C-alpha cells in the first residue's frame, strides 16, 4: 500500500507552491511526523511532516519546481522495493488545483482579479475565452490569464464565473469574496490597505486548525464588487463585515483592517467576541498619507511587482530587508496581493481612509470586547499603535520591537502564536 504526498494548500488564497527541498532520499525510511520536505508559498516557507511511516518510494516533483496545490509530489510505501507502478499511481492520485486531504476542510481559493494596466494595448485573450465571456456576461479585464504570456483562456473565464457565483451578498446588490478555511468557532479577517486576505496566510493556516476562518475582501478587492463611488468609507467595510456573519465572531484586523475592526466593535458590539488589532491607528499621519497616495499613483501606472518593490522599504524592518531570500519572497507575495486591488478602487479606499482619520479617537474607551493590540517597533506608517491599546479598557499590548508595519508577515509565527492564545482565552 502506498500513500500519496501532494502539494498542500496552506492558506485560503494559496494556488501553487515551490518545492524547495526534500529532506529524505528516495528509498530511505520515513517516520510519521518526521520532516519530509520544505515548500514556499506566496508569503512564507513551510516545513511539511510525513503523514505516515514507511519508505519514500518515488518522487514526482524535484526541488525547485513550482506546481499547483494538489499536485502529486511523492509516494510513501510500506517497503523500499517490490511491485509499484509509478505511472498508475500518478494517474490515480495526481490532482492539480485540488487540495490535499487534511484534518482542515477548506474551500478552493478564488482566482484573483488583476489591478494593473496592460502595457502595450489590448490584452491577450483566446477567441474561445472572449466568446464565453460574452455568453456569461463577465468583464475580461478582471480575469487573470494563466496561458502563455498571461493569455486569458476559456478555462480562466469559467473559473472566474464560478468564483463570482460564490460571492456573499451584503445588500444593495453587492457581493463580497469571502474565502473560508477550517471549522470551529469563526474568526473574521480584515486585510490592510491595498491588500487582500492572503496577507494573513500564515495566521490563516494556524487558526484553521481549530477555527472556521472567514477572510473578507472588501469592496474593490479581489473578486468583490466595486461600486463606482467617490469614497469607500471605513464604516462601509465594517457594515459589510457585519453582514457576512450571523453571530459573535473573533475579529482580526490589520492596519486599515484594524480601523474597520474598531468600527465593527463600536457599531456592532454584539457581533464581536474578541478583537485583535494589528498595527492600528486612529489618526492618519503625514507619512501614512504620503505612502497611500504614492501607492495609489503607482498602482495606476506600473506593474504589481514594481509596486511591491516600491512599498517594501515602508512595510518591513531593515534587518528583514537585508535578508535577500526573505526580501524576494516578500516581493512575490506582496505583488500577488496588491495585484488583486484595482487602481480605481484603491483611490476610493484611500479617500475613505483619510475621511476616517481622527473620527474615533474619543470612542475607543467604549470598546468592551477583549482586545489584543499588536504593534511593531520599526513601524514607519502607524507608530502610535500602543496609544490605541492604552485607550481601550483592559486591552493587552504585544510589541514586536524588531518588526516593521507588515508584522504579520515579518514576525508571522510570533503573531500567530499570540493570536491563537488570545482567541483560546475568550
WOLINSUL-V532730 format. One record per residue. N is the residue number from 1. RES is the residue in three letters. PHI is phi in whole degrees, -180 to 180 (none if undefined). OMEGA is omega as a letter, one per 40 degrees, with the letter a starting at -180 (NA if undefined). Layout:
BEGIN
n=N res=RES phi=PHI omega=OMEGA
n=N res=RES phi=PHI omega=OMEGA
END
This chain:
BEGIN
n=1 res=UNK phi=none omega=i
n=2 res=UNK phi=-120 omega=a
n=3 res=UNK phi=-114 omega=i
n=4 res=UNK phi=-76 omega=i
n=5 res=UNK phi=-117 omega=a
n=6 res=UNK phi=-121 omega=i
n=7 res=UNK phi=-64 omega=a
n=8 res=UNK phi=-78 omega=i
n=9 res=UNK phi=-107 omega=a
n=10 res=UNK phi=-95 omega=i
n=11 res=UNK phi=-155 omega=a
n=12 res=UNK phi=-63 omega=a
n=13 res=UNK phi=-109 omega=a
n=14 res=UNK phi=-70 omega=i
n=15 res=UNK phi=-115 omega=i
n=16 res=UNK phi=-152 omega=i
n=17 res=UNK phi=-147 omega=i
n=18 res=UNK phi=-102 omega=i
n=19 res=UNK phi=-81 omega=a
n=20 res=UNK phi=-78 omega=a
n=21 res=UNK phi=-166 omega=i
n=22 res=UNK phi=-92 omega=i
n=23 res=UNK phi=-97 omega=a
n=24 res=UNK phi=-133 omega=i
n=25 res=UNK phi=-79 omega=i
n=26 res=UNK phi=-60 omega=a
n=27 res=UNK phi=93 omega=a
n=28 res=UNK phi=-82 omega=i
n=29 res=UNK phi=-71 omega=a
n=30 res=UNK phi=-133 omega=i
n=31 res=UNK phi=-103 omega=i
n=32 res=UNK phi=-56 omega=a
n=33 res=UNK phi=90 omega=i
n=34 res=UNK phi=-75 omega=i
n=35 res=UNK phi=-61 omega=a
n=36 res=UNK phi=-108 omega=a
n=37 res=UNK phi=-157 omega=a
n=38 res=UNK phi=-124 omega=i
n=39 res=UNK phi=-125 omega=i
n=40 res=UNK phi=-125 omega=i
n=41 res=UNK phi=-109 omega=a
n=42 res=UNK phi=-58 omega=a
n=43 res=UNK phi=-108 omega=a
n=44 res=UNK phi=-160 omega=i
n=45 res=UNK phi=-92 omega=i
n=46 res=UNK phi=-140 omega=i
n=47 res=UNK phi=-94 omega=a
n=48 res=UNK phi=-109 omega=a
n=49 res=UNK phi=-91 omega=i
n=50 res=UNK phi=-69 omega=a
n=51 res=UNK phi=-80 omega=a
n=52 res=UNK phi=-157 omega=i
n=53 res=UNK phi=-88 omega=i
n=54 res=UNK phi=156 omega=i
n=55 res=UNK phi=-132 omega=i
n=56 res=UNK phi=-72 omega=a
n=57 res=UNK phi=-82 omega=a
n=58 res=UNK phi=-153 omega=i
n=59 res=UNK phi=-115 omega=a
n=60 res=UNK phi=-100 omega=a
n=61 res=UNK phi=-126 omega=a
n=62 res=UNK phi=-88 omega=i
n=63 res=UNK phi=-58 omega=i
n=64 res=UNK phi=98 omega=a
n=65 res=UNK phi=-83 omega=i
n=66 res=UNK phi=-106 omega=a
n=67 res=UNK phi=-137 omega=i
n=68 res=UNK phi=-67 omega=i
n=69 res=UNK phi=-58 omega=a
n=70 res=UNK phi=94 omega=i
n=71 res=UNK phi=-67 omega=i
n=72 res=UNK phi=-68 omega=a
n=73 res=UNK phi=-98 omega=a
n=74 res=UNK phi=-165 omega=i
n=75 res=UNK phi=-132 omega=i
n=76 res=UNK phi=-106 omega=a
n=77 res=UNK phi=-119 omega=a
n=78 res=UNK phi=-71 omega=a
n=79 res=UNK phi=-137 omega=a
n=80 res=UNK phi=-78 omega=a
n=81 res=UNK phi=-144 omega=a
n=82 res=UNK phi=99 omega=a
n=83 res=UNK phi=-67 omega=i
n=84 res=UNK phi=-163 omega=a
n=85 res=UNK phi=-95 omega=a
n=86 res=UNK phi=-63 omega=a
n=87 res=UNK phi=-67 omega=i
n=88 res=UNK phi=-65 omega=i
n=89 res=UNK phi=-64 omega=i
n=90 res=UNK phi=-65 omega=a
n=91 res=UNK phi=-60 omega=a
n=92 res=UNK phi=-80 omega=a
n=93 res=UNK phi=-117 omega=a
n=94 res=UNK phi=-77 omega=a
n=95 res=UNK phi=-132 omega=i
n=96 res=UNK phi=-55 omega=i
n=97 res=UNK phi=74 omega=i
n=98 res=UNK phi=-113 omega=a
n=99 res=UNK phi=-84 omega=i
n=100 res=UNK phi=-62 omega=i
n=101 res=UNK phi=-64 omega=i
n=102 res=UNK phi=-141 omega=i
n=103 res=UNK phi=-66 omega=a
n=104 res=UNK phi=-107 omega=i
n=105 res=UNK phi=-70 omega=i
n=106 res=UNK phi=-151 omega=i
n=107 res=UNK phi=-97 omega=i
n=108 res=UNK phi=-63 omega=i
n=109 res=UNK phi=-69 omega=i
n=110 res=UNK phi=-83 omega=i
n=111 res=UNK phi=-65 omega=a
n=112 res=UNK phi=-98 omega=i
n=113 res=UNK phi=-90 omega=i
n=114 res=UNK phi=-73 omega=i
n=115 res=UNK phi=-111 omega=a
n=116 res=UNK phi=-90 omega=i
n=117 res=UNK phi=-68 omega=a
n=118 res=UNK phi=-100 omega=a
n=119 res=UNK phi=-68 omega=i
n=120 res=UNK phi=98 omega=i
n=121 res=UNK phi=109 omega=a
n=122 res=UNK phi=-68 omega=i
n=123 res=UNK phi=-69 omega=i
n=124 res=UNK phi=-81 omega=a
n=125 res=UNK phi=-134 omega=i
n=126 res=UNK phi=-65 omega=i
n=127 res=UNK phi=-54 omega=i
n=128 res=UNK phi=-65 omega=i
n=129 res=UNK phi=-68 omega=i
n=130 res=UNK phi=-64 omega=i
n=131 res=UNK phi=-64 omega=a
n=132 res=UNK phi=-65 omega=i
n=133 res=UNK phi=-62 omega=i
n=134 res=UNK phi=-64 omega=a
n=135 res=UNK phi=-64 omega=a
n=136 res=UNK phi=-91 omega=a
n=137 res=UNK phi=57 omega=i
n=138 res=UNK phi=-118 omega=a
n=139 res=UNK phi=-86 omega=a
n=140 res=UNK phi=-61 omega=a
n=141 res=UNK phi=-67 omega=a
n=142 res=UNK phi=-101 omega=a
n=143 res=UNK phi=-105 omega=i
n=144 res=UNK phi=-72 omega=i
n=145 res=UNK phi=-94 omega=i
n=146 res=UNK phi=-107 omega=i
n=147 res=UNK phi=-80 omega=i
n=148 res=UNK phi=-55 omega=i
n=149 res=UNK phi=67 omega=a
n=150 res=UNK phi=81 omega=i
n=151 res=UNK phi=-62 omega=i
n=152 res=UNK phi=-81 omega=a
n=153 res=UNK phi=-102 omega=i
n=154 res=UNK phi=-60 omega=i
n=155 res=UNK phi=-64 omega=i
n=156 res=UNK phi=-61 omega=a
n=157 res=UNK phi=-64 omega=i
n=158 res=UNK phi=-63 omega=i
n=159 res=UNK phi=-64 omega=i
n=160 res=UNK phi=-64 omega=a
n=161 res=UNK phi=-63 omega=i
n=162 res=UNK phi=-63 omega=a
n=163 res=UNK phi=-67 omega=i
n=164 res=UNK phi=-62 omega=a
n=165 res=UNK phi=-67 omega=a
n=166 res=UNK phi=-93 omega=a
n=167 res=UNK phi=-63 omega=a
n=168 res=UNK phi=-97 omega=a
n=169 res=UNK phi=-72 omega=i
n=170 res=UNK phi=-126 omega=i
n=171 res=UNK phi=103 omega=i
n=172 res=UNK phi=57 omega=i
n=173 res=UNK phi=72 omega=a
n=174 res=UNK phi=-98 omega=i
n=175 res=UNK phi=-116 omega=i
n=176 res=UNK phi=-116 omega=i
n=177 res=UNK phi=-82 omega=a
n=178 res=UNK phi=-130 omega=i
n=179 res=UNK phi=-61 omega=a
n=180 res=UNK phi=-127 omega=i
n=181 res=UNK phi=-154 omega=i
n=182 res=UNK phi=89 omega=a
n=183 res=UNK phi=-155 omega=a
n=184 res=UNK phi=125 omega=i
n=185 res=UNK phi=-58 omega=a
n=186 res=UNK phi=-76 omega=i
n=187 res=UNK phi=-126 omega=a
n=188 res=UNK phi=-106 omega=a
n=189 res=UNK phi=-109 omega=i
n=190 res=UNK phi=-121 omega=a
n=191 res=UNK phi=-76 omega=a
n=192 res=UNK phi=-82 omega=a
n=193 res=UNK phi=-56 omega=i
n=194 res=UNK phi=71 omega=i
n=195 res=UNK phi=-130 omega=i
n=196 res=UNK phi=-113 omega=a
n=197 res=UNK phi=-71 omega=i
n=198 res=UNK phi=-65 omega=i
n=199 res=UNK phi=-66 omega=i
n=200 res=UNK phi=-103 omega=a
n=201 res=UNK phi=-55 omega=a
n=202 res=UNK phi=-69 omega=i
n=203 res=UNK phi=-63 omega=i
n=204 res=UNK phi=-59 omega=a
n=205 res=UNK phi=-62 omega=a
n=206 res=UNK phi=-69 omega=a
n=207 res=UNK phi=-71 omega=a
n=208 res=UNK phi=-69 omega=i
n=209 res=UNK phi=-67 omega=i
n=210 res=UNK phi=-142 omega=a
n=211 res=UNK phi=-134 omega=i
n=212 res=UNK phi=-87 omega=a
n=213 res=UNK phi=-99 omega=i
n=214 res=UNK phi=-114 omega=i
n=215 res=UNK phi=-99 omega=a
n=216 res=UNK phi=-102 omega=i
n=217 res=UNK phi=-86 omega=a
n=218 res=UNK phi=-63 omega=i
n=219 res=UNK phi=-54 omega=i
n=220 res=UNK phi=89 omega=a
n=221 res=UNK phi=-111 omega=a
n=222 res=UNK phi=61 omega=a
n=223 res=UNK phi=-90 omega=a
n=224 res=UNK phi=-62 omega=i
n=225 res=UNK phi=-61 omega=a
n=226 res=UNK phi=-138 omega=i
n=227 res=UNK phi=-60 omega=a
n=228 res=UNK phi=-84 omega=i
n=229 res=UNK phi=-102 omega=i
n=230 res=UNK phi=-73 omega=a
n=231 res=UNK phi=-135 omega=i
n=232 res=UNK phi=-107 omega=a
n=233 res=UNK phi=-68 omega=i
n=234 res=UNK phi=-61 omega=i
n=235 res=UNK phi=-62 omega=i
n=236 res=UNK phi=-70 omega=i
n=237 res=UNK phi=-61 omega=i
n=238 res=UNK phi=-65 omega=i
n=239 res=UNK phi=-64 omega=i
n=240 res=UNK phi=-63 omega=i
n=241 res=UNK phi=-63 omega=i
n=242 res=UNK phi=-63 omega=a
n=243 res=UNK phi=-73 omega=a
n=244 res=UNK phi=-75 omega=a
n=245 res=UNK phi=-104 omega=a
n=246 res=UNK phi=-124 omega=i
n=247 res=UNK phi=-173 omega=a
n=248 res=UNK phi=-63 omega=i
n=249 res=UNK phi=-136 omega=i
n=250 res=UNK phi=-79 omega=a
n=251 res=UNK phi=-112 omega=i
n=252 res=UNK phi=-126 omega=i
n=253 res=UNK phi=-131 omega=i
n=254 res=UNK phi=-118 omega=i
n=255 res=UNK phi=57 omega=i
n=256 res=UNK phi=-61 omega=i
n=257 res=UNK phi=-64 omega=i
n=258 res=UNK phi=-68 omega=i
n=259 res=UNK phi=-61 omega=i
n=260 res=UNK phi=-64 omega=i
n=261 res=UNK phi=-66 omega=i
n=262 res=UNK phi=-62 omega=i
n=263 res=UNK phi=-59 omega=a
n=264 res=UNK phi=-63 omega=a
n=265 res=UNK phi=-67 omega=a
n=266 res=UNK phi=-82 omega=a
n=267 res=UNK phi=-91 omega=a
n=268 res=UNK phi=-135 omega=a
n=269 res=UNK phi=-61 omega=i
n=270 res=UNK phi=-71 omega=a
n=271 res=UNK phi=-95 omega=a
n=272 res=UNK phi=-111 omega=i
n=273 res=UNK phi=-82 omega=i
n=274 res=UNK phi=-150 omega=a
n=275 res=UNK phi=-133 omega=i
n=276 res=UNK phi=-127 omega=a
n=277 res=UNK phi=-114 omega=a
n=278 res=UNK phi=-103 omega=a
n=279 res=UNK phi=43 omega=a
n=280 res=UNK phi=-82 omega=i
n=281 res=UNK phi=-156 omega=i
n=282 res=UNK phi=-125 omega=i
n=283 res=UNK phi=-124 omega=i
n=284 res=UNK phi=-88 omega=i
n=285 res=UNK phi=-75 omega=a
n=286 res=UNK phi=-62 omega=a
n=287 res=UNK phi=-68 omega=i
n=288 res=UNK phi=-61 omega=i
n=289 res=UNK phi=-65 omega=a
n=290 res=UNK phi=-63 omega=a
n=291 res=UNK phi=-69 omega=i
n=292 res=UNK phi=-67 omega=i
n=293 res=UNK phi=-64 omega=i
n=294 res=UNK phi=-65 omega=i
n=295 res=UNK phi=-57 omega=a
n=296 res=UNK phi=-63 omega=a
n=297 res=UNK phi=-66 omega=a
n=298 res=UNK phi=-63 omega=a
n=299 res=UNK phi=-60 omega=a
n=300 res=UNK phi=-86 omega=a
n=301 res=UNK phi=-123 omega=a
n=302 res=UNK phi=-137 omega=a
n=303 res=UNK phi=-75 omega=i
n=304 res=UNK phi=-64 omega=i
n=305 res=UNK phi=-67 omega=i
n=306 res=UNK phi=-61 omega=i
n=307 res=UNK phi=-61 omega=a
n=308 res=UNK phi=-61 omega=a
n=309 res=UNK phi=-66 omega=i
n=310 res=UNK phi=-70 omega=a
n=311 res=UNK phi=-83 omega=a
n=312 res=UNK phi=-51 omega=a
n=313 res=UNK phi=-64 omega=i
n=314 res=UNK phi=-87 omega=a
n=315 res=UNK phi=-104 omega=a
n=316 res=UNK phi=-125 omega=a
n=317 res=UNK phi=-78 omega=i
n=318 res=UNK phi=-58 omega=a
n=319 res=UNK phi=-63 omega=i
n=320 res=UNK phi=-68 omega=a
n=321 res=UNK phi=-66 omega=i
n=322 res=UNK phi=-73 omega=i
n=323 res=UNK phi=-89 omega=a
n=324 res=UNK phi=-61 omega=a
n=325 res=UNK phi=-64 omega=i
n=326 res=UNK phi=-64 omega=a
n=327 res=UNK phi=-64 omega=a
n=328 res=UNK phi=-69 omega=i
n=329 res=UNK phi=-65 omega=i
n=330 res=UNK phi=-63 omega=i
n=331 res=UNK phi=-62 omega=a
n=332 res=UNK phi=-62 omega=a
n=333 res=UNK phi=-67 omega=a
n=334 res=UNK phi=-68 omega=i
n=335 res=UNK phi=-61 omega=i
n=336 res=UNK phi=-64 omega=a
n=337 res=UNK phi=-74 omega=a
n=338 res=UNK phi=-68 omega=i
n=339 res=UNK phi=-70 omega=i
n=340 res=UNK phi=-97 omega=i
n=341 res=UNK phi=-120 omega=a
n=342 res=UNK phi=-72 omega=a
n=343 res=UNK phi=-57 omega=i
n=344 res=UNK phi=-60 omega=i
n=345 res=UNK phi=-66 omega=a
n=346 res=UNK phi=-60 omega=i
n=347 res=UNK phi=-64 omega=i
n=348 res=UNK phi=-67 omega=i
n=349 res=UNK phi=-67 omega=i
n=350 res=UNK phi=-63 omega=i
n=351 res=UNK phi=-63 omega=i
n=352 res=UNK phi=-66 omega=i
n=353 res=UNK phi=-61 omega=a
n=354 res=UNK phi=-66 omega=a
n=355 res=UNK phi=-67 omega=a
n=356 res=UNK phi=-77 omega=a
n=357 res=UNK phi=-51 omega=i
n=358 res=UNK phi=82 omega=a
n=359 res=UNK phi=-81 omega=a
n=360 res=UNK phi=-120 omega=a
n=361 res=UNK phi=-58 omega=a
n=362 res=UNK phi=-86 omega=a
n=363 res=UNK phi=-101 omega=a
n=364 res=UNK phi=-60 omega=a
n=365 res=UNK phi=-67 omega=i
n=366 res=UNK phi=-87 omega=a
n=367 res=UNK phi=-74 omega=a
n=368 res=UNK phi=-105 omega=a
n=369 res=UNK phi=-71 omega=i
n=370 res=UNK phi=-58 omega=a
n=371 res=UNK phi=-124 omega=i
n=372 res=UNK phi=-114 omega=i
n=373 res=UNK phi=-114 omega=i
n=374 res=UNK phi=-108 omega=i
n=375 res=UNK phi=-122 omega=a
n=376 res=UNK phi=-122 omega=a
n=377 res=UNK phi=-66 omega=a
n=378 res=UNK phi=-107 omega=a
n=379 res=UNK phi=-79 omega=i
n=380 res=UNK phi=-85 omega=a
n=381 res=UNK phi=-95 omega=i
n=382 res=UNK phi=-131 omega=a
n=383 res=UNK phi=-77 omega=a
n=384 res=UNK phi=-108 omega=a
n=385 res=UNK phi=-63 omega=i
n=386 res=UNK phi=-62 omega=i
n=387 res=UNK phi=-67 omega=i
n=388 res=UNK phi=-64 omega=i
n=389 res=UNK phi=-62 omega=a
n=390 res=UNK phi=-64 omega=a
n=391 res=UNK phi=-79 omega=a
n=392 res=UNK phi=-94 omega=a
n=393 res=UNK phi=-55 omega=i
n=394 res=UNK phi=59 omega=i
n=395 res=UNK phi=-71 omega=i
n=396 res=UNK phi=-93 omega=a
n=397 res=UNK phi=-124 omega=i
n=398 res=UNK phi=-107 omega=i
n=399 res=UNK phi=-105 omega=i
n=400 res=UNK phi=-108 omega=a
n=401 res=UNK phi=-64 omega=a
n=402 res=UNK phi=-87 omega=a
n=403 res=UNK phi=-99 omega=i
n=404 res=UNK phi=-96 omega=a
n=405 res=UNK phi=-57 omega=i
n=406 res=UNK phi=-83 omega=a
n=407 res=UNK phi=-65 omega=i
n=408 res=UNK phi=-68 omega=i
n=409 res=UNK phi=-97 omega=a
n=410 res=UNK phi=-67 omega=i
n=411 res=UNK phi=-120 omega=a
n=412 res=UNK phi=-58 omega=a
n=413 res=UNK phi=-67 omega=i
n=414 res=UNK phi=-64 omega=i
n=415 res=UNK phi=-63 omega=a
n=416 res=UNK phi=-63 omega=a
n=417 res=UNK phi=-61 omega=a
n=418 res=UNK phi=-70 omega=i
n=419 res=UNK phi=-65 omega=i
n=420 res=UNK phi=-60 omega=a
n=421 res=UNK phi=-69 omega=i
n=422 res=UNK phi=-64 omega=i
n=423 res=UNK phi=-67 omega=a
n=424 res=UNK phi=-64 omega=a
n=425 res=UNK phi=-77 omega=a
n=426 res=UNK phi=-132 omega=NA
END
